[in-house]
Amino acid sequence: ESDFLLGLRKSDKRHANVLTALKKHREGTFFITLLSSAVLEVRAVLYSRGLEGKGVEETFSLMAAILAEQGVSDSSNLSLSDVIAAEAMRNDMPGLTFFDSLHAATSKRLGMTLLSSEGSYARLGLPFIDLDRLVK
């Protein structure tokens, strides 16, 4: 999820938790797969914070380098069925954000557990690991 990707930055409040998650990935405790919807969300966040063009490119290049160094190489593709399922989820749960609904729909289709600090996934009955409570 996007809070994991944004947490790759050393100054992010979740950086220590992200490092713990990466350690668990390297040890085989769990397997991290990037959601394409999370990448799109991070792009939107970066632009909303005033970063553009070359800055966004460099940010994603740094993220990719860190993830590759940590052995995170798999990513999921967003499908049209995910968008349909996401809209159905938003109809059932109006407070669900656009991107959270996409993350939820993709993880549901793939049978994945989400790594996130968002509480909305529990309300949807989806399995998730709370990034904020990840213990070393």
TIMI-2910 file (N, C-alpha, C, CB; in pm, 1 decimal, decimal comma, always signed):
<rs>
+----------+----------+----------+----------+----------+----------+----------+----------+----------+----------+----------+----------+------+
!      n_x !      n_y !      n_z !     ca_x !     ca_y !     ca_z !      c_x !      c_y !      c_z !     cb_x !     cb_y !     cb_z ! resn !
+----------+----------+----------+----------+----------+----------+----------+----------+----------+----------+----------+----------+------+
!    +84,3 !   -117,8 !     +0,0 !     +0,0 !     +0,0 !     +0,0 !    +88,4 !   +123,5 !     +0,0 !    -95,7 !     +0,1 !   +121,3 !  Glu !
!    +32,7 !   +236,7 !    -26,6 !   +112,7 !   +358,6 !    -45,2 !   +189,1 !   +400,5 !    +79,8 !    +23,6 !   +471,8 !    -88,7 !  Ser !
!   +134,6 !   +375,6 !   +198,9 !   +208,5 !   +416,8 !   +318,5 !   +337,9 !   +336,7 !   +332,9 !   +121,3 !   +399,5 !   +444,2 !  Asp !
!   +340,7 !   +215,0 !   +280,7 !   +464,4 !   +137,1 !   +277,7 !   +565,2 !   +204,1 !   +183,8 !   +436,3 !     -9,3 !   +232,8 !  Phe !
!   +522,0 !   +238,6 !    +63,5 !   +613,2 !   +301,2 !    -33,0 !   +664,0 !   +435,9 !    +17,5 !   +543,4 !   +319,4 !   -168,1 !  Leu !
!   +574,9 !   +516,7 !    +71,8 !   +617,4 !   +647,4 !   +124,0 !   +708,9 !   +630,6 !   +244,7 !   +495,0 !   +732,7 !   +162,2 !  Leu !
!   +692,6 !   +521,7 !   +316,6 !   +775,6 !   +493,2 !   +432,6 !   +917,6 !   +450,3 !   +398,3 !   +711,1 !   +387,5 !   +514,2 !  Gly !
!   +947,0 !   +433,6 !   +271,5 !  +1084,8 !   +403,9 !   +230,9 !  +1176,0 !   +523,5 !   +256,9 !  +1089,9 !   +364,7 !    +82,1 !  Leu !
!  +1116,2 !   +641,9 !   +262,0 !  +1193,6 !   +764,8 !   +286,9 !  +1234,2 !   +769,9 !   +434,1 !  +1111,0 !   +892,4 !   +248,3 !  Arg !
!  +1361,7 !   +795,6 !   +459,1 !  +1415,4 !   +794,6 !   +595,7 !  +1343,9 !   +891,3 !   +689,2 !  +1562,1 !   +828,0 !   +592,9 !  Lys !
!  +1293,8 !  +1000,8 !   +638,0 !  +1227,6 !  +1099,9 !   +723,2 !  +1080,6 !  +1067,9 !   +750,0 !  +1238,1 !  +1236,1 !   +659,8 !  Ser !
!  +1027,9 !   +963,4 !   +689,4 !   +887,6 !   +927,5 !   +708,2 !   +866,4 !   +865,8 !   +846,2 !   +841,6 !   +830,0 !   +598,2 !  Asp !
!   +752,7 !   +893,9 !   +907,1 !   +724,5 !   +843,7 !  +1042,1 !   +711,8 !   +691,3 !  +1047,5 !   +596,9 !   +906,7 !  +1094,4 !  Lys !
!   +688,8 !   +627,0 !   +934,3 !   +674,9 !   +481,4 !   +931,1 !   +801,7 !   +411,0 !   +880,5 !   +556,8 !   +443,3 !   +843,4 !  Arg !
!   +910,1 !   +485,2 !   +864,6 !  +1031,0 !   +428,2 !   +806,8 !  +1080,2 !   +305,8 !   +884,5 !  +1140,0 !   +533,4 !   +801,7 !  His !
!  +1082,7 !   +313,3 !  +1015,8 !  +1129,1 !   +199,1 !  +1097,0 !  +1039,6 !    +77,2 !  +1074,4 !  +1131,1 !   +236,3 !  +1247,7 !  Ala !
!   +909,1 !    +99,3 !  +1062,9 !   +815,9 !    -10,8 !  +1039,3 !   +838,7 !    -72,3 !   +900,9 !   +670,4 !    +38,3 !  +1052,7 !  Asn !
!   +866,5 !    +13,7 !   +803,3 !   +892,8 !    -34,1 !   +667,7 !  +1021,5 !   -116,9 !   +666,4 !   +903,2 !    +84,9 !   +568,3 !  Val !
!  +1123,4 !    -72,2 !   +738,9 !  +1246,9 !   -149,6 !   +748,1 !  +1221,5 !   -286,6 !   +810,1 !  +1351,4 !    -73,6 !   +829,8 !  Leu !
!  +1134,4 !   -290,8 !   +911,5 !  +1097,2 !   -418,3 !   +973,4 !  +1027,1 !   -508,0 !   +872,3 !  +1006,6 !   -395,1 !  +1095,9 !  Thr !
!   +935,6 !   -450,2 !   +794,7 !   +864,6 !   -527,8 !   +692,5 !   +963,1 !   -583,5 !   +589,0 !   +757,5 !   -440,4 !   +622,9 !  Ala !
!  +1057,5 !   -501,6 !   +547,6 !  +1156,8 !   -546,9 !   +449,6 !  +1244,2 !   -657,7 !   +507,3 !  +1244,4 !   -429,5 !   +403,7 !  Leu !
!  +1276,7 !   -646,4 !   +634,1 !  +1355,4 !   -751,2 !   +700,2 !  +1276,9 !   -882,6 !   +700,9 !  +1392,3 !   -709,1 !   +845,6 !  Lys !
!  +1148,4 !   -873,9 !   +734,1 !  +1063,4 !   -993,2 !   +735,8 !  +1051,3 !  -1053,0 !   +595,7 !   +923,7 !   -959,2 !   +791,3 !  Lys !
!  +1049,1 !   -967,9 !   +495,1 !  +1045,0 !  -1014,6 !   +356,3 !  +1174,3 !  -1091,2 !   +323,9 !  +1026,0 !   -894,3 !   +258,0 !  His !
!  +1287,7 !  -1032,7 !   +357,4 !  +1417,7 !  -1098,0 !   +330,1 !  +1430,0 !  -1230,7 !   +404,6 !  +1534,3 !  -1005,0 !   +370,2 !  Arg !
!  +1375,3 !  -1236,5 !   +525,8 !  +1381,7 !  -1357,9 !   +606,9 !  +1279,3 !  -1463,9 !   +564,0 !  +1360,4 !  -1322,9 !   +752,5 !  Glu !
!  +1183,7 !  -1422,0 !   +480,7 !  +1081,4 !  -1515,7 !   +434,7 !   +961,3 !  -1527,7 !   +526,8 !  +1141,8 !  -1649,5 !   +417,2 !  Gly !
!   +951,9 !  -1438,2 !   +626,5 !   +836,3 !  -1438,5 !   +716,6 !   +708,8 !  -1406,1 !   +639,7 !   +856,5 !  -1337,4 !   +831,3 !  Thr !
!   +719,0 !  -1310,0 !   +548,8 !   +612,0 !  -1285,3 !   +452,8 !   +671,8 !  -1232,0 !   +324,6 !   +507,5 !  -1186,9 !   +509,4 !  Phe !
!   +589,8 !  -1227,9 !   +220,5 !   +635,8 !  -1191,4 !    +87,0 !   +569,1 !  -1060,3 !    +45,9 !   +604,7 !  -1304,4 !    -16,0 !  Phe !
!   +647,1 !   -961,4 !    +10,6 !   +593,2 !   -831,2 !    -28,0 !   +577,9 !   -824,7 !   -179,8 !   +684,6 !   -716,4 !    +22,6 !  Ile !
!   +457,5 !   -792,3 !   -222,8 !   +425,6 !   -768,0 !   -362,7 !   +367,0 !   -627,4 !   -372,0 !   +326,0 !   -876,2 !   -419,3 !  Thr !
!   +417,3 !   -547,6 !   -463,1 !   +365,1 !   -411,3 !   -479,3 !   +234,1 !   -412,3 !   -555,9 !   +467,2 !   -322,4 !   -551,3 !  Leu !
!   +139,3 !   -336,6 !   -507,8 !    +14,3 !   -317,6 !   -581,6 !    +33,6 !   -203,3 !   -680,1 !   -105,3 !   -288,4 !   -484,9 !  Leu !
!     -3,8 !   -225,4 !   -804,4 !     +8,3 !   -117,6 !   -903,6 !    -76,3 !     +2,4 !   -862,6 !    -34,2 !   -167,2 !  -1043,9 !  Ser !
!   -186,2 !    -22,1 !   -794,1 !   -269,8 !    +88,7 !   -747,4 !   -196,6 !   +172,9 !   -643,0 !   -401,2 !    +35,3 !   -689,0 !  Ser !
!   -109,5 !   +110,7 !   -564,1 !    -31,4 !   +185,5 !   -464,7 !    +70,0 !   +276,6 !   -532,9 !    +40,6 !    +88,9 !   -368,5 !  Ala !
!   +128,8 !   +227,0 !   -640,8 !   +223,7 !   +309,1 !   -717,2 !   +151,8 !   +430,8 !   -774,7 !   +289,8 !   +226,1 !   -831,3 !  Val !
!    +32,4 !   +409,7 !   -827,2 !    -46,0 !   +521,8 !   -881,1 !    -84,5 !   +620,0 !   -770,9 !   -172,5 !   +469,9 !   -951,6 !  Leu !
!   -118,6 !   +568,2 !   -653,8 !   -153,7 !   +656,4 !   -543,1 !    -34,2 !   +741,1 !   -500,5 !   -205,4 !   +574,9 !   -424,5 !  Glu !
!    +82,8 !   +679,9 !   -491,8 !   +202,5 !   +755,2 !   -453,5 !   +231,0 !   +864,0 !   -556,7 !   +324,7 !   +660,7 !   -439,3 !  Val !
!   +212,8 !   +832,7 !   -683,5 !   +232,5 !   +934,8 !   -786,8 !   +139,3 !  +1052,5 !   -762,9 !   +209,0 !   +875,7 !   -927,4 !  Arg !
!    +14,0 !  +1024,3 !   -734,9 !    -83,3 !  +1130,7 !   -709,4 !    -43,4 !  +1212,0 !   -586,2 !   -224,3 !  +1071,5 !   -690,6 !  Ala !
!     +3,6 !  +1144,8 !   -482,5 !    +46,8 !  +1213,7 !   -360,4 !   +165,7 !  +1304,6 !   -389,6 !    +83,4 !  +1111,5 !   -250,3 !  Val !
!   +262,6 !  +1253,5 !   -463,5 !   +381,3 !  +1334,0 !   -495,1 !   +343,6 !  +1460,2 !   -572,4 !   +482,1 !  +1251,0 !   -576,3 !  Leu !
!   +257,5 !  +1445,1 !   -671,6 !   +214,0 !  +1562,4 !   -748,0 !   +133,9 !  +1658,1 !   -660,8 !   +130,4 !  +1519,5 !   -869,1 !  Tyr !
!    +52,4 !  +1603,9 !   -570,2 !    -27,2 !  +1691,5 !   -483,0 !    +61,0 !  +1769,6 !   -386,9 !   -129,7 !  +1609,7 !   -404,2 !  Ser !
!   +180,7 !  +1718,2 !   -361,2 !   +276,0 !  +1787,0 !   -273,9 !   +369,6 !  +1879,5 !   -351,7 !   +357,7 !  +1685,3 !   -196,2 !  Arg !
!   +343,4 !  +1896,3 !   -481,7 !   +418,8 !  +1991,3 !   -561,4 !   +538,4 !  +1934,7 !   -636,0 !   +464,5 !  +2098,6 !   -475,3 !  Gly !
!   +563,5 !  +1805,4 !   -620,6 !   +673,2 !  +1743,6 !   -694,5 !   +623,9 !  +1713,8 !   -835,3 !   +724,3 !  +1613,5 !   -623,6 !  Leu !
!   +706,8 !  +1736,7 !   -933,6 !   +665,8 !  +1713,7 !  -1072,8 !   +778,4 !  +1650,5 !  -1151,4 !   +622,5 !  +1845,0 !  -1139,4 !  Glu !
!   +742,6 !  +1601,2 !  -1269,9 !   +835,8 !  +1552,8 !  -1369,8 !   +957,7 !  +1478,9 !  -1318,7 !   +880,2 !  +1663,9 !  -1448,5 !  Gly !
!  +1072,0 !  +1543,5 !  -1331,9 !  +1200,5 !  +1483,4 !  -1297,3 !  +1205,6 !  +1442,6 !  -1149,7 !  +1314,1 !  +1580,6 !  -1328,7 !  Lys !
!  +1146,8 !  +1522,1 !  -1061,5 !  +1145,1 !  +1488,6 !   -919,2 !  +1067,7 !  +1360,8 !   -891,7 !  +1085,3 !  +1602,6 !   -839,3 !  Gly !
!   +954,8 !  +1343,1 !   -959,6 !   +875,3 !  +1221,6 !   -943,2 !   +952,2 !  +1102,8 !  -1000,3 !   +736,9 !  +1235,9 !  -1012,5 !  Val !
!  +1012,5 !  +1123,2 !  -1116,0 !  +1092,7 !  +1017,4 !  -1177,7 !  +1205,9 !   +973,4 !  -1084,7 !  +1150,1 !  +1065,2 !  -1312,4 !  Glu !
!  +1275,6 !  +1067,9 !  -1027,8 !  +1386,6 !  +1035,8 !   -937,1 !  +1337,9 !   +966,7 !   -810,2 !  +1463,1 !  +1162,7 !   -900,4 !  Glu !
!  +1224,2 !  +1011,1 !   -759,1 !  +1167,6 !   +947,7 !   -639,6 !  +1135,7 !   +801,8 !   -665,7 !  +1041,6 !  +1021,3 !   -593,9 !  Thr !
!  +1070,0 !   +774,4 !   -778,0 !  +1037,7 !   +635,1 !   -810,2 !  +1162,1 !   +553,3 !   -841,9 !   +941,7 !   +629,5 !   -927,7 !  Phe !
!  +1261,2 !   +614,5 !   -900,7 !  +1387,6 !   +544,2 !   -926,3 !  +1454,9 !   +503,9 !   -795,9 !  +1482,5 !   +632,0 !  -1009,4 !  Ser !
!  +1452,7 !   +594,3 !   -697,8 !  +1508,9 !   +561,6 !   -566,5 !  +1429,9 !   +450,5 !   -498,8 !  +1511,3 !   +685,8 !   -477,2 !  Leu !
!  +1296,8 !   +458,7 !   -505,7 !  +1212,9 !   +353,9 !   -446,9 !  +1244,6 !   +219,1 !   -512,0 !  +1062,1 !   +388,1 !   -463,5 !  Met !
!  +1253,7 !   +218,8 !   -644,3 !  +1281,1 !    +94,5 !   -717,0 !  +1416,4 !    +36,5 !   -677,6 !  +1276,6 !   +118,8 !   -868,2 !  Ala !
!  +1515,7 !   +122,6 !   -661,8 !  +1649,4 !    +75,9 !   -623,4 !  +1648,4 !    +14,7 !   -483,2 !  +1750,3 !   +191,9 !   -629,4 !  Ala !
!  +1581,4 !    +81,4 !   -389,8 !  +1573,9 !    +30,5 !   -252,5 !  +1501,2 !   -103,9 !   -250,2 !  +1502,0 !   +132,3 !   -160,1 !  Ile !
!  +1389,6 !   -111,5 !   -320,6 !  +1311,9 !   -235,2 !   -321,9 !  +1389,6 !   -348,8 !   -387,5 !  +1179,2 !   -213,8 !   -394,6 !  Leu !
!  +1458,5 !   -320,4 !   -497,0 !  +1538,2 !   -423,4 !   -562,9 !  +1649,6 !   -472,0 !   -471,0 !  +1597,0 !   -370,2 !   -694,4 !  Ala !
!  +1711,8 !   -379,9 !   -401,9 !  +1817,8 !   -414,5 !   -306,3 !  +1765,0 !   -505,0 !   -195,7 !  +1878,5 !   -287,4 !   -245,2 !  Glu !
!  +1638,6 !   -488,1 !   -161,2 !  +1576,4 !   -566,8 !    -54,1 !  +1508,3 !   -693,5 !   -105,8 !  +1475,1 !   -481,8 !    +19,9 !  Gln !
!  +1516,3 !   -717,6 !   -236,0 !  +1458,7 !   -838,9 !   -293,4 !  +1310,4 !   -831,4 !   -323,2 !  +1482,6 !   -951,4 !   -202,5 !  Gly !
!  +1255,6 !   -711,4 !   -326,9 !  +1113,4 !   -694,4 !   -361,1 !  +1106,9 !   -666,3 !   -510,6 !  +1045,4 !   -577,2 !   -276,9 !  Val !
!  +1056,5 !   -763,9 !   -584,2 !  +1055,7 !   -747,5 !   -729,0 !   +919,8 !   -774,2 !   -791,9 !  +1157,2 !   -838,1 !   -790,4 !  Ser !
!   +830,7 !   -838,6 !   -720,3 !   +699,9 !   -870,9 !   -776,5 !   +602,9 !   -755,0 !   -760,4 !   +643,2 !   -996,0 !   -710,5 !  Asp !
!   +517,2 !   -740,3 !   -859,7 !   +411,8 !   -640,0 !   -852,1 !   +284,8 !   -698,4 !   -912,1 !   +453,0 !   -509,0 !   -925,6 !  Ser !
!   +172,5 !   -643,8 !   -870,6 !    +43,9 !   -690,1 !   -921,3 !     -7,7 !   -591,0 !  -1025,2 !    -58,6 !   -707,4 !   -805,7 !  Ser !
!    -86,4 !   -642,0 !  -1115,6 !   -148,1 !   -555,9 !  -1216,0 !   -291,9 !   -526,0 !  -1176,9 !   -142,6 !   -621,3 !  -1355,6 !  Asn !
!   -330,0 !   -403,3 !  -1198,9 !   -467,9 !   -360,6 !  -1176,6 !   -550,1 !   -405,1 !  -1296,9 !   -477,6 !   -204,9 !  -1155,1 !  Leu !
!   -664,4 !   -465,5 !  -1270,2 !   -749,2 !   -511,8 !  -1380,4 !   -881,4 !   -434,6 !  -1382,0 !   -775,9 !   -664,0 !  -1368,3 !  Ser !
!   -949,5 !   -443,3 !  -1491,9 !  -1080,2 !   -379,8 !  -1504,0 !  -1176,7 !   -436,7 !  -1399,9 !  -1136,7 !   -399,1 !  -1646,1 !  Leu !
!  -1166,8 !   -565,4 !  -1373,1 !  -1254,3 !   -626,2 !  -1271,3 !  -1225,8 !   -567,6 !  -1132,4 !  -1235,3 !   -780,0 !  -1268,7 !  Ser !
!  -1099,5 !   -527,9 !  -1108,4 !  -1066,6 !   -463,8 !   -980,6 !  -1136,8 !   -329,0 !   -968,2 !   -914,3 !   -445,5 !   -966,8 !  Asp !
!  -1140,4 !   -254,7 !  -1076,2 !  -1206,1 !   -122,8 !  -1074,2 !  -1356,0 !   -140,1 !  -1049,9 !  -1181,2 !    -46,3 !  -1208,1 !  Val !
!  -1414,9 !   -240,0 !  -1111,9 !  -1557,7 !   -267,3 !  -1092,2 !  -1583,6 !   -307,0 !   -946,7 !  -1606,2 !   -379,6 !  -1188,6 !  Ile !
!  -1501,8 !   -397,4 !   -895,5 !  -1517,7 !   -440,4 !   -755,9 !  -1493,9 !   -324,3 !   -659,6 !  -1420,9 !   -555,9 !   -724,0 !  Ala !
!  -1398,1 !   -238,9 !   -692,0 !  -1368,1 !   -123,1 !   -607,0 !  -1488,8 !    -29,4 !   -599,6 !  -1244,4 !    -46,9 !   -660,5 !  Ala !
!  -1552,6 !     -6,4 !   -711,0 !  -1670,9 !    +81,0 !   -711,5 !  -1784,8 !    +18,6 !   -632,1 !  -1716,8 !   +109,4 !   -855,7 !  Glu !
!  -1800,1 !   -112,1 !   -641,3 !  -1903,4 !   -180,3 !   -561,5 !  -1873,5 !   -164,6 !   -411,7 !  -1911,4 !   -331,5 !   -599,5 !  Ala !
!  -1746,6 !   -177,2 !   -375,6 !  -1707,9 !   -159,7 !   -235,2 !  -1737,2 !    -17,6 !   -188,5 !  -1558,5 !   -192,0 !   -215,8 !  Met !
!  -1709,7 !    +79,2 !   -273,9 !  -1734,9 !   +219,8 !   -236,9 !  -1883,7 !   +246,8 !   -223,8 !  -1673,6 !   +315,3 !   -340,8 !  Arg !
!  -1966,7 !   +178,7 !   -303,9 !  -2111,6 !   +193,3 !   -290,8 !  -2159,7 !   +138,3 !   -157,5 !  -2183,4 !   +122,5 !   -406,0 !  Asn !
!  -2097,2 !    +27,4 !   -114,6 !  -2135,0 !    -35,1 !    +12,3 !  -2076,1 !    +36,0 !   +133,6 !  -2091,5 !   -179,4 !    +13,1 !  Asp !
!  -1962,9 !   +103,8 !   +112,9 !  -1892,1 !   +170,0 !   +222,9 !  -1848,6 !   +308,7 !   +173,3 !  -1767,4 !    +84,3 !   +271,9 !  Met !
!  -1938,9 !   +406,8 !   +178,2 !  -1912,4 !   +538,4 !   +120,3 !  -1786,3 !   +609,2 !   +171,7 !  -2028,8 !   +625,2 !   +145,4 !  Pro !
!  -1739,4 !   +579,7 !   +290,0 !  -1619,6 !   +644,6 !   +342,4 !  -1489,4 !   +588,4 !   +286,5 !  -1618,0 !   +633,0 !   +490,9 !  Gly !
!  -1498,3 !   +482,3 !   +210,1 !  -1379,5 !   +419,1 !   +153,8 !  -1322,6 !   +506,8 !    +42,9 !  -1412,3 !   +277,6 !   +100,0 !  Leu !
!  -1191,8 !   +531,8 !    +49,1 !  -1130,7 !   +618,1 !    -52,3 !  -1115,2 !   +543,2 !   -184,1 !   -993,9 !   +669,9 !     -4,1 !  Thr !
!  -1097,1 !   +620,7 !   -289,5 !  -1078,6 !   +564,9 !   -423,1 !   -962,4 !   +464,9 !   -425,1 !  -1053,7 !   +677,4 !   -525,0 !  Phe !
!   -845,9 !   +506,9 !   -376,7 !   -729,5 !   +419,8 !   -382,3 !   -741,3 !   +302,0 !   -285,5 !   -604,0 !   +499,3 !   -351,9 !  Phe !
!   -794,6 !   +323,9 !   -167,1 !   -811,3 !   +211,8 !    -74,0 !   -904,4 !   +106,4 !   -132,4 !   -865,7 !   +261,4 !    +61,1 !  Asp !
!  -1006,7 !   +149,7 !   -205,1 !  -1096,7 !    +52,5 !   -267,9 !  -1024,7 !    -26,1 !   -376,9 !  -1219,7 !   +123,4 !   -326,6 !  Ser !
!   -935,1 !    +38,9 !   -451,2 !   -857,6 !    -32,8 !   -553,4 !   -762,3 !   -132,8 !   -488,6 !   -778,5 !    +66,5 !   -641,1 !  Leu !
!   -694,3 !    -90,6 !   -381,2 !   -604,4 !   -182,3 !   -310,2 !   -683,8 !   -303,3 !   -258,8 !   -533,0 !   -109,3 !   -191,9 !  His !
!   -798,7 !   -275,8 !   -200,2 !   -881,6 !   -382,9 !   -143,6 !   -928,6 !   -478,9 !   -251,8 !  -1002,4 !   -324,0 !    -70,1 !  Ala !
!   -975,3 !   -425,6 !   -363,1 !  -1026,6 !   -511,1 !   -470,5 !   -916,4 !   -598,8 !   -529,7 !  -1090,1 !   -425,5 !   -580,7 !  Ala !
!   -799,7 !   -540,1 !   -551,1 !   -688,9 !   -617,3 !   -607,8 !   -643,8 !   -725,9 !   -510,7 !   -570,7 !   -524,8 !   -642,6 !  Thr !
!   -631,0 !   -689,9 !   -383,4 !   -586,0 !   -789,5 !   -285,2 !   -688,9 !   -901,3 !   -270,8 !   -560,3 !   -722,8 !   -148,2 !  Ser !
!   -814,5 !   -866,6 !   -279,0 !   -920,1 !   -968,2 !   -269,4 !   -912,4 !  -1064,1 !   -388,3 !  -1060,0 !   -901,4 !   -263,2 !  Lys !
!   -897,1 !  -1009,7 !   -508,2 !   -887,4 !  -1094,0 !   -628,3 !   -767,8 !  -1188,0 !   -621,0 !   -877,2 !  -1006,9 !   -754,0 !  Arg !
!   -655,8 !  -1137,5 !   -571,5 !   -532,5 !  -1216,5 !   -567,7 !   -516,7 !  -1298,8 !   -440,5 !   -414,2 !  -1125,8 !   -582,5 !  Leu !
!   -608,8 !  -1281,0 !   -344,7 !   -599,2 !  -1353,4 !   -218,1 !   -478,3 !  -1311,0 !   -136,4 !   -593,3 !  -1502,1 !   -243,9 !  Gly !
!   -445,0 !  -1182,3 !   -143,5 !   -328,5 !  -1127,6 !    -74,6 !   -367,7 !  -1062,3 !    +56,5 !   -256,6 !  -1027,1 !   -163,2 !  Met !
!   -275,1 !  -1061,3 !   +149,8 !   -290,5 !   -986,5 !   +273,8 !   -227,4 !   -850,1 !   +252,2 !   -225,4 !  -1061,3 !   +395,6 !  Thr !
!   -299,1 !   -744,9 !   +287,7 !   -246,7 !   -609,5 !   +271,1 !   -156,8 !   -571,0 !   +387,8 !   -361,3 !   -509,1 !   +257,7 !  Leu !
!    -53,0 !   -495,8 !   +357,9 !    +34,8 !   -436,6 !   +458,5 !     +2,6 !   -288,3 !   +458,4 !   +189,1 !   -464,3 !   +428,7 !  Leu !
!    -65,7 !   -241,6 !   +563,0 !   -119,9 !   -106,4 !   +560,8 !   -144,7 !    -53,3 !   +701,3 !   -248,6 !   -103,0 !   +480,9 !  Ser !
!   -152,5 !    +77,4 !   +710,1 !   -191,4 !   +140,4 !   +835,9 !   -339,5 !   +180,2 !   +833,9 !   -103,5 !   +263,8 !   +863,2 !  Ser !
!   -408,5 !   +146,2 !   +726,9 !   -550,2 !   +181,4 !   +711,5 !   -639,7 !    +82,2 !   +784,8 !   -588,4 !   +186,5 !   +562,9 !  Glu !
!   -732,7 !   +131,8 !   +862,5 !   -826,5 !    +45,6 !   +933,7 !   -944,7 !     +0,7 !   +849,9 !   -876,5 !   +115,8 !  +1054,2 !  Gly !
!   -961,8 !    +60,1 !   +733,5 !  -1078,6 !    +29,2 !   +650,7 !  -1079,7 !   -115,8 !   +602,1 !  -1083,1 !   +122,5 !   +531,5 !  Ser !
!   -964,8 !   -178,1 !   +590,2 !   -959,8 !   -314,8 !   +539,0 !  -1022,4 !   -413,4 !   +637,4 !   -815,2 !   -354,9 !   +509,5 !  Tyr !
!  -1006,5 !   -389,2 !   +765,6 !  -1069,8 !   -474,8 !   +865,7 !  -1222,2 !   -464,3 !   +854,6 !  -1022,8 !   -436,2 !  +1008,4 !  Ala !
!  -1272,1 !   -342,1 !   +831,2 !  -1417,5 !   -323,0 !   +817,3 !  -1470,9 !   -394,1 !   +693,1 !  -1451,6 !   -172,7 !   +810,4 !  Arg !
!  -1383,6 !   -415,5 !   +594,4 !  -1422,6 !   -488,5 !   +473,9 !  -1406,2 !   -639,3 !   +490,0 !  -1340,9 !   -440,7 !   +355,4 !  Leu !
!  -1351,7 !   -679,6 !   +603,6 !  -1329,7 !   -821,7 !   +628,1 !  -1211,1 !   -878,4 !   +552,8 !  -1452,0 !   -898,4 !   +591,8 !  Gly !
!  -1118,8 !   -790,9 !   +512,3 !  -1001,5 !   -837,2 !   +438,3 !   -883,0 !   -856,3 !   +532,2 !   -965,5 !   -737,8 !   +326,7 !  Leu !
!   -802,3 !   -957,0 !   +504,7 !   -683,7 !   -976,6 !   +588,7 !   -581,2 !   -866,3 !   +563,9 !   -620,5 !  -1114,7 !   +561,8 !  Pro !
!   -524,8 !   -814,8 !   +672,1 !   -420,5 !   -714,0 !   +657,8 !   -327,2 !   -719,5 !   +777,3 !   -481,6 !   -573,3 !   +643,2 !  Phe !
!   -206,1 !   -674,6 !   +755,3 !   -106,4 !   -659,1 !   +861,1 !    -94,5 !   -510,3 !   +885,4 !    +33,4 !   -724,0 !   +822,7 !  Ile !
!   -112,9 !   -470,1 !  +1009,7 !   -107,3 !   -327,8 !  +1044,2 !    +38,8 !   -282,4 !  +1045,4 !   -175,0 !   -300,8 !  +1182,7 !  Asp !
!    +74,5 !   -201,0 !   +948,1 !   +210,9 !   -150,2 !   +936,1 !   +253,6 !    -76,3 !  +1061,6 !   +223,0 !    -58,6 !   +815,3 !  Leu !
!   +160,0 !     -6,1 !  +1124,5 !   +192,8 !    +71,2 !  +1244,6 !   +218,0 !    -16,0 !  +1366,4 !    +81,8 !   +167,8 !  +1275,0 !  Asp !
!   +176,4 !   -140,4 !  +1361,6 !   +195,3 !   -231,0 !  +1474,8 !   +295,1 !   -342,6 !  +1445,3 !    +63,0 !   -291,2 !  +1514,8 !  Arg !
!   +364,6 !   -327,4 !  +1335,2 !   +461,7 !   -428,1 !  +1296,5 !   +577,2 !   -428,9 !  +1396,0 !   +513,0 !   -402,6 !  +1153,3 !  Leu !
!   +598,8 !   -543,7 !  +1455,9 !   +700,7 !   -557,0 !  +1559,9 !   +827,7 !   -612,8 !  +1498,3 !   +651,4 !   -648,0 !  +1675,5 !  Val !
!   +939,2 !   -559,9 !  +1546,5 !  +1069,8 !   -605,6 !  +1494,9 !  +1095,7 !   -750,0 !  +1527,4 !  +1182,1 !   -520,9 !  +1551,1 !  Lys !
+----------+----------+----------+----------+----------+----------+----------+----------+----------+----------+----------+----------+------+
</rs>
